[in-house]
Amino acid sequence: ALSHLEALESEMAAQETKNPLQVGMVSIENQSGAVRVMLGGRSYSNSQFNRAVSNNRLPGSSFKPFVYLTAMERNGYNPASIIRDEPIVIEIPGTDPWEPKNFNNEYAGDVILKKAMMRSLNAVSAKLIQEVTSEKVIKTARQLGITSPLGNNPSLALGTSGVSPLEMASAYSTIANLGIYNEPYFIERIEDFKGNLLYENFYHGIQSYAPKSIYPLLNMMQGVVNGGTGRIVRRMGFKHPAGGKTGTTNNFKDAWFNGFTKTFSTSVWVGYDKNESMINRSMHGLTGASAAAPIWTFYMEKALQGKNQIKFPIPEGIKFVKVDAHSGTHVDDQSVESMNVALKEETVIL
């Protein structure tokens, strides 16, 4: 992590302050909820502040999976559902209308949900939250393990309420576990000097969602890593089946990559403590893909060294279809841009 931060820093435009670029990271063992790694900052001797737990920073687009899950659970969407990506204005009583913009102000027109997540289209997320309401999205986030206060407004769709890497790793591990939430824990057992057991942690998973409800989301998040905004993970040579989501906030103040394999869910945040923008000398901002995903990949590569590549089990009631990425219709392999999407069995695309 440190060497990557130093490499990024050497590219940065001169900061007015001499604050170092900081990092917070948590890795959770999905099966149990055990926190296996917690990195509170780049140097404990320089700063004892624990950015992995105490930091409340905006997650940006890495909050979007909670919006998509809500739309799939409550409004019958699936990864092959068509939604129009276009400029959108959302009226907010008592204040100015909200006009979320896509990165680079580009819009894709009609697009399937899976593609919208892979490309992290803001307008699509804003449309979805408007349809399902922010209350319902907050409910979803709570069920997955997010505990921080969340703003009950449409901009929540783009991650405008602060969270910690611990919460994000925990919520993503519920997705990796196909709906089973394990409360994260740090202490396994405590014994006295004679070896008598004083405390032991018992984990009992709560099935927050049915596996077949979560699997289509997991499939879309694999798309992010295999060919979307998180594809740097694959470019760096990471081979294990994995899903995840990048997050970059306004003015490049936060960069996130949250992702999981079957075994671990890991959240990485990179930013400045004083919330300054991360802009490099060529005037490009640091994104979740450029700043946080490489750290995630270095760590996961090490954590899984010598371990077998484990596929995610496919729940009963899931079928795969190949659809056109812009019309959602079934295609054969000749299509220019087709997507493999996982659907619940009762979902039929005609």
Secondary structure, DSSP 8 states (H G I E B T S, - for coil): -HHHHHHHHHHB---SS----EEEEEEEETTT-BEEEEE-SS-TTT----TTTT--B--GGGGHHHHHHHHHHHH---TT-EEEE----B--TTS--B----GGG---EEEEHHHHHHTT-HHHHHHHHHHH-HHHHHHHHHHHT--S----SGGGGG--S-B-HHHHHHHHHHHHTTTEE---BS--EEE-TT--EEEE-----EE-S-HHHHHHHHHHHHHHHHHSTTTHHHHTT--S--EEEEEE-GGG-EEEEEEE-SSEEEEEEEE-TT----BBTTS-B--IIIIIHHHHHHHHHHHTTT---------TTEEEEEEETTT--B--TT-SSEEEEEEETT----
